[in-house]
C-alpha cells in the first residue's frame, strides 16, 4: 500500500471525484466533486463529448493536490457501457491535455469493489456481518447480490438503470401522461428472469446503494441506516405526484440527476416485491469507496472472484471432483516452475480460476467443449477481473485441451501480444494437470514434482492403473515442452 498522502481521482459518467487520504493514519484529508457531466442517450458514458469539462476538472484537481503537497496520485475511470477502443481514444486525449494516465475499471471490477465496500460498511455501522441482498442502483444497469455471514455468495446483473429509465420516461411522456405505470411493467419484465432463482417467498433483508434521499433523512454518509418501509412508500407516492422542480428542491439535485430519483424508487419498489423484503437499509457508500477497496483490499476481491468461478462451474454442471484435482495439481506445477515462468501470484490466481471453469463448455457440447468454454467466459466475464484478465482466463480455457496455441494460428495471432506468452504458459500447465485425471476418476492420490536437468519428474501414487491418463499425458504435454523446454515424465510409485 502507498504511504503518506495519496490522491485518487475517479471519472464516472456523471461526475469526477477526488479523494486525498493519509494512508499512514487511515484518514480522509479532503474530497471534491466536479459539476455534473452530461450523460449520453446512446451510451451513458459520454466521455468524448465531455472531454473539455473533464480536462478543466482534472487540472483543477491537480491544483488541489499541489496545495496539499500530494505527489502520489492515480486516475481511474469507469468504462460503464463504453467499449475499450473508445476508452483508448479518451485516455489518449486525457494524457495529452492533462499529462494524466487513466486506469479503466470495467463494470465487473466496479461491482466487486462496491460490494466489498458495502460489506465492510455494514459490518462497521451495524456491528454484524452482512446477510441479505444488496441492490446497487446504477445509471445504465443495476446489480443484485447476496451475502451470507459477510461472505459473497452470488450476484445478478439487471438490465435496469436510473438514467436509462429516465430516458425511457421522456420518450413515453410524448405518448402518455402516466409513464410510471408502463415503466413499472417494464421493470417487472426485466426482473422476471430472477423469479426462478429467487422465488423462495421467504422474507428478506435488502441493502440499497445509489438511492437518492433527503439530506435531512440521512445521518453520516458513511453509515448504514434503516429505512422504514412506510416512509419509503409515502415518499414513493409523493414522488409520483410531484413535479421535477419540486423534487429538485427537495432532494437538492441538479437538473440532470433529479430525473433519476423516481426511476431509482421504481426499481427499488419492484425489487422489494420480488424479494418479499421485510427490512430495508440504505448505505451512503459510493463508487469511489469501491475504488478504495479495489486498491486496498485485494484479498476480499479475490474471494469474490473464486466464488463466482465456482458458481459458474456449478451452473454449467462441471465435475467438481475433477475440478478440485486439476486445480490442486496445476497450482503445484505453477509453484514448482516459478524460477522458469517468473509469473507473479496474480497469474497464479488466473490459473486457479481457469482450472475451475475450463470444462463449462461441456454444457453446450462435449465436442469442442474448450471452444464453448471460451465463448461462455467471453459472454459472461467474471466479477472482479479486468477485461484483460478475463481474456486470459477464457483463452487458457480454450487451449487447455486439444487445441494448441500455434504461432501462426489466426486466433492466437489476434491476441494482444502482451498476453500471448502468459496464455501459453498457463495453458501448458493446465493441460498437464488435466491429463492426470483424464478418466475423471481421481485415481491419483498424491503428486510429487522434481526438476532433474531438462526433465520434470511427476511422481504419483495411484489407486488404479493409469493407462488412459498415461496416454493423455503423452498427447497433451507437447505444448509444455515447447513453452518451458522441459520434458515431463510420469513416474508411477506405489501402484495398488
SEKOLTI-742474 format. One record per residue (C-alpha): residue number from 1; x negated, y negated, z negated. Coordinates in steps of 0.25 Angstrom, whole numbers, padded with zeros to 4 digits. Example, Ala and Ser with C-alpha at 12.3 -4.5 7.8 and 13.67 -1.06 7.14 Angstrom:
1:-0049:0018:-0031
2:-0055:0004:-0029
END
This chain:
1:0000:0000:0000
2:-0005:-0014:0003
3:-0010:-0022:-0009
4:-0007:-0036:-0013
5:0003:-0045:-0005
6:0009:-0039:0007
7:0019:-0045:0017
8:0029:-0037:0024
9:0037:-0043:0036
10:0049:-0035:0042
11:0056:-0038:0055
12:0071:-0034:0055
13:0081:-0036:0066
14:0088:-0047:0058
15:0076:-0053:0050
16:0062:-0054:0046
17:0057:-0051:0032
18:0045:-0054:0024
19:0041:-0048:0011
20:0028:-0051:0003
21:0025:-0041:-0008
22:0014:-0039:-0018
23:0011:-0024:-0017
24:0002:-0025:-0029
25:0013:-0029:-0038
26:0024:-0023:-0030
27:0031:-0037:-0030
28:0038:-0045:-0019
29:0032:-0058:-0017
30:0041:-0065:-0007
31:0050:-0061:0005
32:0056:-0069:0016
33:0066:-0066:0027
34:0068:-0073:0041
35:0080:-0079:0046
36:0090:-0070:0053
37:0085:-0063:0066
38:0096:-0061:0077
39:0099:-0046:0079
40:0101:-0041:0093
41:0114:-0036:0099
42:0107:-0025:0107
43:0096:-0022:0097
44:0097:-0026:0083
45:0082:-0028:0083
46:0082:-0041:0091
47:0067:-0044:0089
48:0063:-0048:0103
49:0074:-0059:0103
50:0070:-0063:0088
51:0055:-0064:0091
52:0053:-0079:0089
53:0061:-0079:0076
54:0053:-0066:0072
55:0040:-0074:0075
56:0043:-0086:0067
57:0047:-0078:0055
58:0035:-0069:0055
59:0026:-0081:0056
60:0033:-0087:0044
61:0031:-0074:0036
62:0016:-0075:0039
63:0016:-0089:0033
64:0023:-0084:0021
65:0013:-0073:0019
66:0002:-0083:0021
67:0007:-0091:0010
68:0007:-0079:0001
69:-0007:-0075:0006
70:-0002:-0062:0011
71:-0011:-0056:0022
72:-0006:-0042:0022
73:0007:-0041:0029
74:0015:-0032:0038
75:0027:-0034:0048
76:0037:-0023:0050
77:0049:-0023:0060
78:0062:-0015:0061
79:0063:-0008:0074
80:0078:-0006:0071
81:0084:-0003:0085
82:0073:-0009:0093
83:0064:0000:0102
84:0050:0002:0099
85:0045:-0005:0112
86:0053:-0018:0109
87:0047:-0017:0095
88:0033:-0017:0102
89:0037:-0029:0110
90:0042:-0037:0097
91:0029:-0032:0090
92:0020:-0038:0101
93:0027:-0051:0100
94:0027:-0052:0085
95:0012:-0049:0086
96:0009:-0060:0096
97:0018:-0070:0089
98:0014:-0068:0074
99:0002:-0058:0074
100:0010:-0048:0066
101:0011:-0033:0069
102:0024:-0027:0067
103:0027:-0013:0062
104:0040:-0008:0067
105:0049:0000:0057
106:0059:0009:0064
107:0073:0012:0059
108:0069:0025:0052
109:0057:0019:0045
110:0066:0007:0041
111:0077:0016:0035
112:0067:0024:0027
113:0061:0012:0021
114:0075:0006:0018
115:0080:0019:0012
116:0067:0020:0003
117:0068:0006:-0002
118:0083:0009:-0005
119:0079:0021:-0012
120:0069:0014:-0021
121:0079:0002:-0023
122:0090:0011:-0028
123:0080:0018:-0038
124:0075:0005:-0043
125:0088:-0002:-0044
126:0097:0009:-0049
127:0087:0018:-0056
128:0091:0030:-0050
129:0087:0038:-0037
130:0096:0035:-0025
131:0106:0045:-0022
132:0116:0042:-0011
133:0118:0036:0002
134:0110:0023:0007
135:0116:0015:0019
136:0107:0005:0026
137:0115:-0004:0034
138:0106:-0009:0046
139:0109:-0019:0057
140:0108:-0009:0068
141:0110:0005:0061
142:0113:0009:0047
143:0107:0021:0039
144:0113:0030:0029
145:0104:0038:0020
146:0106:0048:0008
147:0097:0049:-0004
148:0097:0059:-0016
149:0090:0056:-0029
150:0081:0046:-0022
151:0077:0055:-0010
152:0081:0052:0004
153:0090:0063:0010
154:0095:0059:0024
155:0099:0047:0032
156:0108:0044:0044
157:0107:0032:0054
158:0121:0025:0056
159:0123:0018:0069
160:0129:0006:0062
161:0122:-0007:0059
162:0127:-0021:0054
163:0122:-0029:0065
164:0127:-0018:0075
165:0141:-0018:0069
166:0141:-0033:0069
167:0139:-0034:0084
168:0150:-0024:0086
169:0159:-0032:0077
170:0156:-0044:0086
171:0160:-0036:0099
172:0173:-0031:0092
173:0177:-0045:0088
174:0179:-0048:0103
175:0190:-0038:0104
176:0195:-0036:0090
177:0198:-0045:0078
178:0195:-0033:0068
179:0182:-0027:0072
180:0179:-0022:0058
181:0189:-0010:0059
182:0183:-0006:0073
183:0169:-0007:0067
184:0173:0001:0055
185:0178:0012:0064
186:0164:0011:0072
187:0156:0012:0059
188:0164:0025:0055
189:0161:0031:0069
190:0146:0029:0066
191:0147:0035:0053
192:0155:0047:0058
193:0143:0056:0061
194:0139:0055:0046
195:0152:0061:0041
196:0147:0076:0043
197:0134:0072:0036
198:0141:0064:0024
199:0155:0070:0024
200:0154:0075:0010
201:0164:0066:0004
202:0157:0064:-0009
203:0156:0050:-0016
204:0142:0044:-0013
205:0133:0032:-0017
206:0129:0023:-0006
207:0118:0013:-0006
208:0119:0002:0005
209:0107:-0007:0011
210:0109:-0018:0020
211:0123:-0023:0016
212:0126:-0038:0015
213:0131:-0042:0002
214:0133:-0055:-0006
215:0121:-0061:-0013
216:0129:-0063:-0025
217:0133:-0048:-0026
218:0119:-0043:-0026
219:0108:-0043:-0037
220:0094:-0041:-0032
221:0092:-0037:-0018
222:0082:-0026:-0022
223:0093:-0019:-0031
224:0104:-0009:-0028
225:0118:-0014:-0033
226:0131:-0006:-0033
227:0141:-0012:-0024
228:0155:-0010:-0029
229:0164:-0004:-0018
230:0176:-0012:-0022
231:0167:-0024:-0020
232:0162:-0019:-0007
233:0176:-0016:-0001
234:0180:-0030:-0006
235:0168:-0037:0001
236:0171:-0028:0013
237:0185:-0033:0015
238:0181:-0047:0013
239:0171:-0046:0024
240:0182:-0041:0033
241:0190:-0053:0031
242:0179:-0064:0030
243:0172:-0071:0041
244:0157:-0071:0045
245:0156:-0085:0040
246:0161:-0081:0026
247:0152:-0068:0026
248:0140:-0077:0029
249:0143:-0086:0017
250:0146:-0074:0008
251:0134:-0066:0012
252:0124:-0077:0014
253:0122:-0071:0028
254:0117:-0077:0041
255:0126:-0078:0054
256:0120:-0065:0059
257:0119:-0056:0047
258:0133:-0060:0041
259:0139:-0052:0053
260:0132:-0039:0047
261:0139:-0040:0034
262:0153:-0034:0037
263:0146:-0023:0046
264:0138:-0019:0034
265:0150:-0017:0026
266:0158:-0010:0036
267:0146:0001:0038
268:0145:0002:0023
269:0160:0004:0021
270:0161:0015:0031
271:0149:0022:0025
272:0155:0021:0011
273:0167:0028:0016
274:0159:0039:0023
275:0151:0042:0010
276:0162:0040:0001
277:0154:0030:-0007
278:0157:0028:-0022
279:0145:0020:-0026
280:0139:0009:-0017
281:0125:0002:-0019
282:0119:-0010:-0012
283:0104:-0012:-0010
284:0097:-0024:-0006
285:0085:-0016:0000
286:0082:-0022:0014
287:0073:-0017:0025
288:0060:-0024:0020
289:0062:-0016:0007
290:0062:-0004:0016
291:0049:-0009:0023
292:0043:-0009:0009
293:0046:0006:0008
294:0040:0009:0021
295:0027:0002:0018
296:0026:0006:0003
297:0034:0019:0001
298:0030:0029:0012
299:0032:0041:0003
300:0047:0039:0001
301:0048:0037:0016
302:0040:0050:0019
303:0050:0058:0010
304:0061:0052:0019
305:0055:0056:0032
306:0052:0070:0027
307:0067:0071:0022
308:0072:0066:0035
309:0064:0076:0043
310:0069:0087:0034
311:0083:0082:0037
312:0081:0083:0052
313:0076:0097:0051
314:0088:0101:0043
315:0097:0094:0053
316:0091:0101:0065
317:0090:0115:0058
318:0075:0116:0057
319:0070:0128:0050
320:0066:0123:0036
321:0057:0134:0032
322:0049:0133:0045
323:0048:0118:0043
324:0042:0119:0029
325:0032:0129:0034
326:0027:0121:0046
327:0027:0108:0038
328:0018:0115:0027
329:0008:0121:0037
330:0008:0109:0046
331:0004:0100:0035
332:-0007:0110:0031
333:-0012:0109:0045
334:-0012:0093:0045
335:-0019:0092:0031
336:-0030:0102:0036
337:-0032:0095:0049
338:-0033:0081:0043
339:-0048:0080:0046
340:-0045:0082:0060
341:-0032:0075:0064
342:-0034:0064:0054
343:-0020:0060:0053
344:-0014:0054:0040
345:-0003:0059:0031
346:0007:0051:0039
347:0005:0061:0051
348:0006:0072:0041
349:0020:0067:0037
350:0024:0066:0052
351:0019:0081:0054
352:0027:0085:0042
353:0039:0078:0048
354:0037:0085:0061
355:0036:0099:0055
356:0050:0096:0049
357:0057:0092:0062
358:0049:0099:0073
359:0059:0110:0075
360:0072:0102:0074
361:0073:0103:0089
362:0078:0117:0088
363:0091:0112:0084
364:0093:0107:0099
365:0086:0119:0106
366:0074:0128:0101
367:0069:0128:0115
368:0060:0116:0116
369:0064:0112:0101
370:0052:0104:0099
371:0056:0094:0110
372:0070:0094:0104
373:0064:0091:0090
374:0056:0079:0096
375:0069:0074:0103
376:0077:0074:0089
377:0066:0067:0082
378:0065:0056:0093
379:0080:0054:0092
380:0080:0055:0076
381:0068:0049:0071
382:0065:0051:0056
383:0067:0041:0045
384:0055:0034:0040
385:0046:0037:0052
386:0041:0027:0063
387:0044:0029:0077
388:0030:0034:0080
389:0031:0043:0068
390:0044:0049:0073
391:0038:0051:0087
392:0026:0059:0081
393:0036:0068:0073
394:0044:0070:0086
395:0032:0073:0095
396:0025:0082:0085
397:0039:0090:0084
398:0039:0090:0100
399:0025:0096:0100
400:0026:0106:0089
401:0030:0118:0097
402:0028:0122:0112
403:0025:0108:0118
404:0010:0103:0117
405:0007:0088:0118
406:-0002:0089:0130
407:-0009:0076:0134
408:-0003:0076:0148
409:0011:0079:0143
410:0021:0068:0147
411:0028:0067:0133
412:0015:0068:0125
413:0009:0057:0134
414:0020:0048:0132
415:0018:0048:0117
416:0011:0036:0110
417:-0004:0039:0111
418:-0005:0035:0096
419:0003:0047:0092
420:-0001:0057:0103
421:-0013:0063:0095
422:-0005:0064:0082
423:0007:0071:0088
424:-0002:0081:0094
425:-0010:0083:0081
426:0003:0085:0072
427:0010:0094:0083
428:-0002:0103:0083
429:-0002:0105:0068
430:0013:0107:0069
431:0012:0117:0080
432:0002:0126:0072
433:0011:0125:0059
434:0024:0128:0067
435:0017:0141:0074
436:0014:0147:0060
437:0029:0148:0058
438:0034:0151:0072
439:0043:0163:0067
440:0050:0153:0057
441:0048:0164:0046
442:0037:0157:0038
443:0028:0169:0038
444:0016:0161:0033
445:0016:0159:0018
446:0002:0152:0017
447:-0007:0144:0027
448:-0021:0140:0025
449:-0029:0131:0034
450:-0044:0131:0036
451:-0053:0124:0047
452:-0065:0132:0052
453:-0072:0125:0063
454:-0063:0123:0074
455:-0053:0133:0069
456:-0041:0130:0060
457:-0038:0143:0052
458:-0024:0144:0048
459:-0023:0156:0038
460:-0010:0160:0034
461:-0003:0170:0024
462:0009:0177:0030
463:0021:0186:0026
464:0023:0192:0040
465:0016:0193:0054
466:0013:0181:0061
467:0014:0186:0076
468:0023:0175:0080
469:0016:0164:0072
470:0003:0168:0078
471:0008:0167:0092
472:0014:0154:0089
473:0001:0149:0083
474:-0007:0152:0095
475:0003:0146:0104
476:0004:0133:0096
477:-0010:0130:0092
478:-0016:0125:0105
479:-0011:0111:0102
480:-0018:0111:0089
481:-0031:0116:0095
482:-0030:0105:0105
483:-0027:0094:0095
484:-0037:0098:0084
485:-0047:0106:0091
486:-0045:0117:0081
487:-0041:0132:0083
488:-0030:0136:0074
489:-0032:0151:0069
490:-0021:0158:0062
491:-0026:0168:0051
492:-0016:0177:0044
493:-0020:0181:0030
494:-0013:0190:0020
495:-0002:0194:0030
496:0009:0202:0023
END
